[in-house]
């Protein structure tokens, strides 16, 4: 066997091992990937039932209903469409109507989003980039609006 043949066999073997490793990693992570959707995207692509998702937008004003046992029902809107959400547990302190929210969970066949995690914006100037981008794409976002990027710090 010549030196060139041994080198080609080695390169082929290393390539096959790397391809197998990448394939195994992607297969292992495929169950952990959580897609981000806006309410409009969720309504336009209804075949997401049973898959883990993140839905983001604003808590629709007047939609929050607190029930016994820590159950909370509310709607997440992107100002075009709204998706009903149920959540059982403690909500973040900053959760309130009209504020940005990201809920993680699954959509059932009735179109009800069953969240197991709810994240609220952590101060008056921050909103997740995906939510801001979605609102900008719909033409309902104005620069300088609360929830936008932080302005540069003032110099003393």
Secondary structure as UniProt FT lines:
FT   HELIX           3..29
FT   TURN            30..32
FT   STRAND          35..38
FT   HELIX           39..44
FT   TURN            47..48
FT   STRAND          52..59
FT   TURN            61..62
FT   STRAND          65..66
FT   HELIX           68..70
FT   STRAND          71..77
FT   STRAND          82..88
FT   TURN            93..94
FT   TURN            97..98
FT   STRAND          100..107
FT   TURN            109..110
FT   STRAND          113..120
FT   TURN            124..125
FT   HELIX           129..137
FT   TURN            138..139
FT   TURN            143..144
FT   TURN            146..147
//
